[in-house]
Amino acid sequence: MQKYTISDIEKQYDLELNKIIEQIKKSNAKLILLQFPDGLKQYATAIVDYLEEKTDAEFLIWIESCFGACDTPILPGKIQKQIDLTIQFGHSEMMPSF
């Protein structure tokens, strides 16, 4: 299993991690659910490691299907009530700059 770094990932994708960090801090979120499409799931743990370094939050990774923004996770009520923020990632590659 290949270990990815944020630098590796950001060469291909603009995940706007700084915006995510700002939102986590602004909302004082402590438990965050991250939802990735299949194309980004291989990077999930590297993204969580990075976000944990930059915030005081804990993260859950949704590993089930994700077919777009309307495909939100349905969790057991007790867990759902504990989640402060849900973040969905897309997987469109960045356009090259000219």
Chimera marker file (.cmm) of the C-alpha trace (Angstrom):
<marker_set name="trace">
<marker id="1" x="0.000" y="0.000" z="0.000" r="1" g="1" b="0" radius="0.5"/>
<marker id="2" x="1.475" y="3.318" z="-1.084" r="1" g="1" b="0" radius="0.5"/>
<marker id="3" x="1.730" y="6.096" z="1.486" r="1" g="1" b="0" radius="0.5"/>
<marker id="4" x="0.729" y="9.478" z="0.070" r="1" g="1" b="0" radius="0.5"/>
<marker id="5" x="1.647" y="12.909" z="1.332" r="1" g="1" b="0" radius="0.5"/>
<marker id="6" x="-0.432" y="16.066" z="1.047" r="1" g="1" b="0" radius="0.5"/>
<marker id="7" x="2.155" y="17.385" z="-1.425" r="1" g="1" b="0" radius="0.5"/>
<marker id="8" x="1.602" y="14.335" z="-3.641" r="1" g="1" b="0" radius="0.5"/>
<marker id="9" x="-2.158" y="14.771" z="-3.516" r="1" g="1" b="0" radius="0.5"/>
<marker id="10" x="-2.139" y="18.522" z="-4.125" r="1" g="1" b="0" radius="0.5"/>
<marker id="11" x="-0.143" y="18.025" z="-7.330" r="1" g="1" b="0" radius="0.5"/>
<marker id="12" x="-3.286" y="16.493" z="-8.827" r="1" g="1" b="0" radius="0.5"/>
<marker id="13" x="-6.187" y="17.910" z="-6.820" r="1" g="1" b="0" radius="0.5"/>
<marker id="14" x="-7.193" y="21.216" z="-5.269" r="1" g="1" b="0" radius="0.5"/>
<marker id="15" x="-8.900" y="19.999" z="-2.101" r="1" g="1" b="0" radius="0.5"/>
<marker id="16" x="-9.074" y="23.465" z="-0.524" r="1" g="1" b="0" radius="0.5"/>
<marker id="17" x="-7.721" y="22.076" z="2.743" r="1" g="1" b="0" radius="0.5"/>
<marker id="18" x="-7.035" y="25.565" z="4.085" r="1" g="1" b="0" radius="0.5"/>
<marker id="19" x="-10.722" y="26.427" z="3.711" r="1" g="1" b="0" radius="0.5"/>
<marker id="20" x="-11.639" y="23.214" z="5.508" r="1" g="1" b="0" radius="0.5"/>
<marker id="21" x="-9.263" y="24.009" z="8.366" r="1" g="1" b="0" radius="0.5"/>
<marker id="22" x="-10.717" y="27.520" z="8.656" r="1" g="1" b="0" radius="0.5"/>
<marker id="23" x="-14.277" y="26.143" z="8.761" r="1" g="1" b="0" radius="0.5"/>
<marker id="24" x="-13.376" y="23.565" z="11.412" r="1" g="1" b="0" radius="0.5"/>
<marker id="25" x="-11.815" y="26.235" z="13.604" r="1" g="1" b="0" radius="0.5"/>
<marker id="26" x="-14.584" y="28.774" z="12.950" r="1" g="1" b="0" radius="0.5"/>
<marker id="27" x="-17.318" y="26.320" z="13.900" r="1" g="1" b="0" radius="0.5"/>
<marker id="28" x="-15.270" y="24.803" z="16.749" r="1" g="1" b="0" radius="0.5"/>
<marker id="29" x="-16.088" y="21.346" z="15.361" r="1" g="1" b="0" radius="0.5"/>
<marker id="30" x="-14.694" y="18.462" z="17.382" r="1" g="1" b="0" radius="0.5"/>
<marker id="31" x="-15.967" y="15.438" z="15.417" r="1" g="1" b="0" radius="0.5"/>
<marker id="32" x="-16.014" y="15.620" z="11.632" r="1" g="1" b="0" radius="0.5"/>
<marker id="33" x="-17.259" y="13.101" z="9.093" r="1" g="1" b="0" radius="0.5"/>
<marker id="34" x="-15.327" y="13.071" z="5.816" r="1" g="1" b="0" radius="0.5"/>
<marker id="35" x="-16.946" y="11.609" z="2.710" r="1" g="1" b="0" radius="0.5"/>
<marker id="36" x="-14.808" y="10.754" z="-0.324" r="1" g="1" b="0" radius="0.5"/>
<marker id="37" x="-15.711" y="9.533" z="-3.805" r="1" g="1" b="0" radius="0.5"/>
<marker id="38" x="-14.020" y="6.303" z="-4.877" r="1" g="1" b="0" radius="0.5"/>
<marker id="39" x="-11.262" y="8.183" z="-6.741" r="1" g="1" b="0" radius="0.5"/>
<marker id="40" x="-10.107" y="9.919" z="-3.549" r="1" g="1" b="0" radius="0.5"/>
<marker id="41" x="-10.582" y="7.171" z="-0.958" r="1" g="1" b="0" radius="0.5"/>
<marker id="42" x="-6.967" y="6.056" z="-1.394" r="1" g="1" b="0" radius="0.5"/>
<marker id="43" x="-5.893" y="9.455" z="-0.018" r="1" g="1" b="0" radius="0.5"/>
<marker id="44" x="-8.298" y="9.556" z="2.932" r="1" g="1" b="0" radius="0.5"/>
<marker id="45" x="-5.853" y="8.663" z="5.694" r="1" g="1" b="0" radius="0.5"/>
<marker id="46" x="-3.219" y="11.143" z="4.450" r="1" g="1" b="0" radius="0.5"/>
<marker id="47" x="-5.869" y="13.884" z="4.422" r="1" g="1" b="0" radius="0.5"/>
<marker id="48" x="-7.019" y="12.958" z="7.934" r="1" g="1" b="0" radius="0.5"/>
<marker id="49" x="-3.427" y="12.950" z="9.216" r="1" g="1" b="0" radius="0.5"/>
<marker id="50" x="-2.911" y="16.435" z="7.782" r="1" g="1" b="0" radius="0.5"/>
<marker id="51" x="-6.179" y="17.817" z="9.171" r="1" g="1" b="0" radius="0.5"/>
<marker id="52" x="-5.454" y="16.332" z="12.603" r="1" g="1" b="0" radius="0.5"/>
<marker id="53" x="-2.089" y="18.119" z="12.634" r="1" g="1" b="0" radius="0.5"/>
<marker id="54" x="-3.766" y="21.455" z="11.859" r="1" g="1" b="0" radius="0.5"/>
<marker id="55" x="-6.826" y="21.205" z="14.144" r="1" g="1" b="0" radius="0.5"/>
<marker id="56" x="-7.939" y="19.788" z="17.491" r="1" g="1" b="0" radius="0.5"/>
<marker id="57" x="-10.670" y="17.757" z="15.804" r="1" g="1" b="0" radius="0.5"/>
<marker id="58" x="-11.240" y="14.034" z="15.395" r="1" g="1" b="0" radius="0.5"/>
<marker id="59" x="-12.299" y="12.559" z="12.072" r="1" g="1" b="0" radius="0.5"/>
<marker id="60" x="-14.442" y="9.712" z="10.824" r="1" g="1" b="0" radius="0.5"/>
<marker id="61" x="-14.057" y="8.464" z="7.247" r="1" g="1" b="0" radius="0.5"/>
<marker id="62" x="-17.201" y="7.357" z="5.429" r="1" g="1" b="0" radius="0.5"/>
<marker id="63" x="-16.150" y="4.366" z="3.319" r="1" g="1" b="0" radius="0.5"/>
<marker id="64" x="-19.478" y="3.572" z="1.699" r="1" g="1" b="0" radius="0.5"/>
<marker id="65" x="-20.576" y="4.848" z="-1.694" r="1" g="1" b="0" radius="0.5"/>
<marker id="66" x="-20.615" y="8.508" z="-2.668" r="1" g="1" b="0" radius="0.5"/>
<marker id="67" x="-22.323" y="9.419" z="-5.925" r="1" g="1" b="0" radius="0.5"/>
<marker id="68" x="-22.424" y="13.180" z="-5.463" r="1" g="1" b="0" radius="0.5"/>
<marker id="69" x="-23.332" y="15.929" z="-3.037" r="1" g="1" b="0" radius="0.5"/>
<marker id="70" x="-26.879" y="14.638" z="-2.566" r="1" g="1" b="0" radius="0.5"/>
<marker id="71" x="-25.572" y="11.233" z="-1.418" r="1" g="1" b="0" radius="0.5"/>
<marker id="72" x="-25.201" y="12.018" z="2.275" r="1" g="1" b="0" radius="0.5"/>
<marker id="73" x="-24.394" y="9.306" z="4.818" r="1" g="1" b="0" radius="0.5"/>
<marker id="74" x="-27.177" y="7.892" z="6.946" r="1" g="1" b="0" radius="0.5"/>
<marker id="75" x="-25.735" y="7.040" z="10.334" r="1" g="1" b="0" radius="0.5"/>
<marker id="76" x="-27.205" y="5.615" z="13.523" r="1" g="1" b="0" radius="0.5"/>
<marker id="77" x="-28.896" y="8.421" z="15.486" r="1" g="1" b="0" radius="0.5"/>
<marker id="78" x="-26.451" y="8.382" z="18.404" r="1" g="1" b="0" radius="0.5"/>
<marker id="79" x="-23.419" y="8.822" z="16.129" r="1" g="1" b="0" radius="0.5"/>
<marker id="80" x="-25.187" y="11.342" z="13.885" r="1" g="1" b="0" radius="0.5"/>
<marker id="81" x="-25.892" y="13.568" z="16.890" r="1" g="1" b="0" radius="0.5"/>
<marker id="82" x="-22.193" y="13.599" z="17.836" r="1" g="1" b="0" radius="0.5"/>
<marker id="83" x="-20.963" y="14.793" z="14.425" r="1" g="1" b="0" radius="0.5"/>
<marker id="84" x="-20.384" y="18.535" z="14.323" r="1" g="1" b="0" radius="0.5"/>
<marker id="85" x="-19.515" y="18.853" z="10.634" r="1" g="1" b="0" radius="0.5"/>
<marker id="86" x="-19.701" y="16.741" z="7.469" r="1" g="1" b="0" radius="0.5"/>
<marker id="87" x="-17.302" y="17.452" z="4.613" r="1" g="1" b="0" radius="0.5"/>
<marker id="88" x="-17.785" y="15.962" z="1.167" r="1" g="1" b="0" radius="0.5"/>
<marker id="89" x="-14.905" y="15.883" z="-1.299" r="1" g="1" b="0" radius="0.5"/>
<marker id="90" x="-15.169" y="15.856" z="-5.086" r="1" g="1" b="0" radius="0.5"/>
<marker id="91" x="-12.664" y="14.225" z="-7.382" r="1" g="1" b="0" radius="0.5"/>
<marker id="92" x="-12.364" y="16.359" z="-10.488" r="1" g="1" b="0" radius="0.5"/>
<marker id="93" x="-8.735" y="16.851" z="-11.419" r="1" g="1" b="0" radius="0.5"/>
<marker id="94" x="-7.402" y="20.365" z="-11.525" r="1" g="1" b="0" radius="0.5"/>
<marker id="95" x="-7.158" y="22.029" z="-14.875" r="1" g="1" b="0" radius="0.5"/>
<marker id="96" x="-3.557" y="22.653" z="-15.951" r="1" g="1" b="0" radius="0.5"/>
<marker id="97" x="-2.423" y="26.242" z="-15.804" r="1" g="1" b="0" radius="0.5"/>
<marker id="98" x="-0.963" y="27.792" z="-18.938" r="1" g="1" b="0" radius="0.5"/>
<link id1="1" id2="2" r="1" g="1" b="0" radius="0.2"/>
<link id1="2" id2="3" r="1" g="1" b="0" radius="0.2"/>
<link id1="3" id2="4" r="1" g="1" b="0" radius="0.2"/>
<link id1="4" id2="5" r="1" g="1" b="0" radius="0.2"/>
<link id1="5" id2="6" r="1" g="1" b="0" radius="0.2"/>
<link id1="6" id2="7" r="1" g="1" b="0" radius="0.2"/>
<link id1="7" id2="8" r="1" g="1" b="0" radius="0.2"/>
<link id1="8" id2="9" r="1" g="1" b="0" radius="0.2"/>
<link id1="9" id2="10" r="1" g="1" b="0" radius="0.2"/>
<link id1="10" id2="11" r="1" g="1" b="0" radius="0.2"/>
<link id1="11" id2="12" r="1" g="1" b="0" radius="0.2"/>
<link id1="12" id2="13" r="1" g="1" b="0" radius="0.2"/>
<link id1="13" id2="14" r="1" g="1" b="0" radius="0.2"/>
<link id1="14" id2="15" r="1" g="1" b="0" radius="0.2"/>
<link id1="15" id2="16" r="1" g="1" b="0" radius="0.2"/>
<link id1="16" id2="17" r="1" g="1" b="0" radius="0.2"/>
<link id1="17" id2="18" r="1" g="1" b="0" radius="0.2"/>
<link id1="18" id2="19" r="1" g="1" b="0" radius="0.2"/>
<link id1="19" id2="20" r="1" g="1" b="0" radius="0.2"/>
<link id1="20" id2="21" r="1" g="1" b="0" radius="0.2"/>
<link id1="21" id2="22" r="1" g="1" b="0" radius="0.2"/>
<link id1="22" id2="23" r="1" g="1" b="0" radius="0.2"/>
<link id1="23" id2="24" r="1" g="1" b="0" radius="0.2"/>
<link id1="24" id2="25" r="1" g="1" b="0" radius="0.2"/>
<link id1="25" id2="26" r="1" g="1" b="0" radius="0.2"/>
<link id1="26" id2="27" r="1" g="1" b="0" radius="0.2"/>
<link id1="27" id2="28" r="1" g="1" b="0" radius="0.2"/>
<link id1="28" id2="29" r="1" g="1" b="0" radius="0.2"/>
<link id1="29" id2="30" r="1" g="1" b="0" radius="0.2"/>
<link id1="30" id2="31" r="1" g="1" b="0" radius="0.2"/>
<link id1="31" id2="32" r="1" g="1" b="0" radius="0.2"/>
<link id1="32" id2="33" r="1" g="1" b="0" radius="0.2"/>
<link id1="33" id2="34" r="1" g="1" b="0" radius="0.2"/>
<link id1="34" id2="35" r="1" g="1" b="0" radius="0.2"/>
<link id1="35" id2="36" r="1" g="1" b="0" radius="0.2"/>
<link id1="36" id2="37" r="1" g="1" b="0" radius="0.2"/>
<link id1="37" id2="38" r="1" g="1" b="0" radius="0.2"/>
<link id1="38" id2="39" r="1" g="1" b="0" radius="0.2"/>
<link id1="39" id2="40" r="1" g="1" b="0" radius="0.2"/>
<link id1="40" id2="41" r="1" g="1" b="0" radius="0.2"/>
<link id1="41" id2="42" r="1" g="1" b="0" radius="0.2"/>
<link id1="42" id2="43" r="1" g="1" b="0" radius="0.2"/>
<link id1="43" id2="44" r="1" g="1" b="0" radius="0.2"/>
<link id1="44" id2="45" r="1" g="1" b="0" radius="0.2"/>
<link id1="45" id2="46" r="1" g="1" b="0" radius="0.2"/>
<link id1="46" id2="47" r="1" g="1" b="0" radius="0.2"/>
<link id1="47" id2="48" r="1" g="1" b="0" radius="0.2"/>
<link id1="48" id2="49" r="1" g="1" b="0" radius="0.2"/>
<link id1="49" id2="50" r="1" g="1" b="0" radius="0.2"/>
<link id1="50" id2="51" r="1" g="1" b="0" radius="0.2"/>
<link id1="51" id2="52" r="1" g="1" b="0" radius="0.2"/>
<link id1="52" id2="53" r="1" g="1" b="0" radius="0.2"/>
<link id1="53" id2="54" r="1" g="1" b="0" radius="0.2"/>
<link id1="54" id2="55" r="1" g="1" b="0" radius="0.2"/>
<link id1="55" id2="56" r="1" g="1" b="0" radius="0.2"/>
<link id1="56" id2="57" r="1" g="1" b="0" radius="0.2"/>
<link id1="57" id2="58" r="1" g="1" b="0" radius="0.2"/>
<link id1="58" id2="59" r="1" g="1" b="0" radius="0.2"/>
<link id1="59" id2="60" r="1" g="1" b="0" radius="0.2"/>
<link id1="60" id2="61" r="1" g="1" b="0" radius="0.2"/>
<link id1="61" id2="62" r="1" g="1" b="0" radius="0.2"/>
<link id1="62" id2="63" r="1" g="1" b="0" radius="0.2"/>
<link id1="63" id2="64" r="1" g="1" b="0" radius="0.2"/>
<link id1="64" id2="65" r="1" g="1" b="0" radius="0.2"/>
<link id1="65" id2="66" r="1" g="1" b="0" radius="0.2"/>
<link id1="66" id2="67" r="1" g="1" b="0" radius="0.2"/>
<link id1="67" id2="68" r="1" g="1" b="0" radius="0.2"/>
<link id1="68" id2="69" r="1" g="1" b="0" radius="0.2"/>
<link id1="69" id2="70" r="1" g="1" b="0" radius="0.2"/>
<link id1="70" id2="71" r="1" g="1" b="0" radius="0.2"/>
<link id1="71" id2="72" r="1" g="1" b="0" radius="0.2"/>
<link id1="72" id2="73" r="1" g="1" b="0" radius="0.2"/>
<link id1="73" id2="74" r="1" g="1" b="0" radius="0.2"/>
<link id1="74" id2="75" r="1" g="1" b="0" radius="0.2"/>
<link id1="75" id2="76" r="1" g="1" b="0" radius="0.2"/>
<link id1="76" id2="77" r="1" g="1" b="0" radius="0.2"/>
<link id1="77" id2="78" r="1" g="1" b="0" radius="0.2"/>
<link id1="78" id2="79" r="1" g="1" b="0" radius="0.2"/>
<link id1="79" id2="80" r="1" g="1" b="0" radius="0.2"/>
<link id1="80" id2="81" r="1" g="1" b="0" radius="0.2"/>
<link id1="81" id2="82" r="1" g="1" b="0" radius="0.2"/>
<link id1="82" id2="83" r="1" g="1" b="0" radius="0.2"/>
<link id1="83" id2="84" r="1" g="1" b="0" radius="0.2"/>
<link id1="84" id2="85" r="1" g="1" b="0" radius="0.2"/>
<link id1="85" id2="86" r="1" g="1" b="0" radius="0.2"/>
<link id1="86" id2="87" r="1" g="1" b="0" radius="0.2"/>
<link id1="87" id2="88" r="1" g="1" b="0" radius="0.2"/>
<link id1="88" id2="89" r="1" g="1" b="0" radius="0.2"/>
<link id1="89" id2="90" r="1" g="1" b="0" radius="0.2"/>
<link id1="90" id2="91" r="1" g="1" b="0" radius="0.2"/>
<link id1="91" id2="92" r="1" g="1" b="0" radius="0.2"/>
<link id1="92" id2="93" r="1" g="1" b="0" radius="0.2"/>
<link id1="93" id2="94" r="1" g="1" b="0" radius="0.2"/>
<link id1="94" id2="95" r="1" g="1" b="0" radius="0.2"/>
<link id1="95" id2="96" r="1" g="1" b="0" radius="0.2"/>
<link id1="96" id2="97" r="1" g="1" b="0" radius="0.2"/>
<link id1="97" id2="98" r="1" g="1" b="0" radius="0.2"/>
</marker_set>
